């Protein structure tokens, strides 16, 4: 790639043109640069990504698809200084937020290098072909530093201070910066916490599963297995929750009856209005059931029992807020795209109760962050379109 001709442009200029590339080739680095590989040929749009390591070069090679002027902008978290180097032009000064314009020539090869001089974290960028300035997405405002261990379960003073008064994308971004500070536990340790105290707030060793409503005496992984319980990933492992930290994030893990958990599999959540393929067994004193079946569009969906719908909804809205800005490997929105509006409805219909608030506090003890949609249900409507 070092044989590319120099283009007479500044360092950030071709960042936005990535999305206008007709022929693209990733090269150098580890191919985990923040803006690859979904580049397309759009004339305007936004991009997000992440710088993961200080000093490492992530490079992308592309050929401009058209002649003309592009307006570009890029922002990273406060305190993160990074350079965008075009070809071998290293005359740049680091900063975390910049704009530029550039005249490009069709079919000219270009090399872009993203280098962090100080700090790591997510990046937002925009590009627009023509004379208008593009709108940079609200940048993620803080790097994620795990909170130190504490046995305290109370919400710290000013925990949500940076979210106060915000709505829409600004609120979403503020909440990401708050919740991304959790400690990453091993999967075994997370399940130990789940069965020993997170889902047993009254400390009587009786745990109720999320889908059937079946209770059993459980205080460990071993006793859970003996009782036919499994650990449900409400955001499926096959959709990006298969390695820590998402795999072991207690906000989306629930004790589940093994049969019900297997029936849910990795299907999206939804409302069963057509053929019922499976229904949870009756439990004494309860009338509600979970079901697997077809929704109004004929898709196979899993509908949890009514008293669990809000809990599931807030778990998934949290997971999306926590992980979508800087996605883990294998992260997929294929389920969430189907679920989102239903989850918002369930959140409204089944608001947080005392048990869910207690659970949120115990998860804070276990991993150092809280589910904001349990503490502040109004945030869901304030964000609107996730």
Beta strands, then each sheet from edge to edge (+ up, - down):
strand 1: 21-26
strand 2: 44-51
strand 3: 57-64
strand 4: 68-76
strand 5: 81-86
strand 6: 97-104
strand 7: 109-118
strand 8: 121-129
strand 9: 206-208
strand 10: 215-217
strand 11: 229-233
strand 12: 253-257
strand 13: 276-279
strand 14: 291-294
strand 15: 300-303
sheet 1: 1+ 3- 7+ 5-
sheet 2: 2+ 8- 4+ 6-
sheet 3: 9+ 10-
sheet 4: 11+ 12-
sheet 5: 13+ 14- 15+
end
